[in-house]
Amino acid sequence: MFALFSYIRYFFLGPGLELLLSYKLFYESPSAAVAARNYVKEVLSLGQGAFLASITAYTILPVLALRSALNGKRSNFRFWTYCLLSAAYAVQTRQKWPIVAVILMYLSVYVISRYGISNIRKLPLGRIAAVLVVGALILVIGTYHFNFGLSWSDSFISGIGRVFVVPCTAEAAYFYVFPDIFQFRGLSNSFNIDLMSKWSRSTSDVTIYDVADISLGSPSSVNASFLAVGWSGAGYLGVVLVSLILLGLLWAADTFVCKLPVRDRLLVLALSIPSLGRLVSSSLFGFISSNAILVPLLLWLLSIPIVIIRDRKNVEANYERGKSL
């Protein structure tokens, strides 16, 4: 019901469907590709349901798909339907990582649930990992060539720079502008930072675009790690606060995951793939809401009624057995 409500609200009562249908895979120049991305920022505003739809796309639907995958081949149709619905949201964002994350997440869940741990362990996992890393790098370079219309040489430089240089530069921008240019945003703002002022509930808060404008002199987005966002909130105190909360949440999630069988642990990790890119390029709130903590919590909540029902049946069975004796 949550998934249905959020998708209807965003795609049919909001701008989601229009953004999806107007998406283009190939652009003739970088300026055209950037303009298409900026159009998303112009269309979106508070109250349209984009955040709830993202929770559905990256968390609710993958959990439902996991359930379908574990039910056997008869649920293949439902599994790939959930995959397409998640991909639809990722595509309309017009960002690279959401699309890659959805593909990797669903493929990982499908392989682990279908082939099992024993068969996966027989594979040359080291070689597969090397191929995946090289393949991901080629995919990034190819994206700049086809999607942004760059030459292969410029795409190579842009791809390498995006992976190895941009995260460090974005991080440094926050330490440059806070607190010498902008005052610290407040301890309560250490957990998140808005992309644009029209998305912010506080007209006085500093946004990612404000940081980019001051540090780089260009109207772009500088999205850095949760540590940089914590610094922008309250300096060292903000960094310590978000770090302690993150470690506590990870400990709680790890405690739950370690109690699961090996296959189920891998499935939880597969569902957490969207969070990998968010830890180095988003706030603590963005990291939590992109499955790293949300999926273990949701699975734990769903397991409570299952355990209660199972225990109740065991108690009733033992009671009836005792009566017969």
Secondary structure, DSSP 4 states (H G I P E B T S, - for coil): -HHHHHHIIIIISSSHHHHHHT--S--SSHHHHHHHHHHHHHH--TTS-HHHHHHIIIIIHHHHHHHHHHT-GGGHHHHHHHHHHHHHHHHHTT-HHHHHHHHHHHHHHHHHHHHHHHHHHTS-HHHHHHHHHHHHHHHHHHHHHHTS---HHHHHHHHHHHHHTHHHHHHHHHHHHTTTTS----GGGGG---SSGGG-S-TTS--HHHHHHHHTSSS------HHHHHHHHHTHHHHHHHHHHHHHHHHHHHHHHTTS-HHHHHHHHHHTGGGHHHHTTS-HHHHIIIIITHHHHHHHHHHHHHHHHHHHHHHHHHHHHHHH-
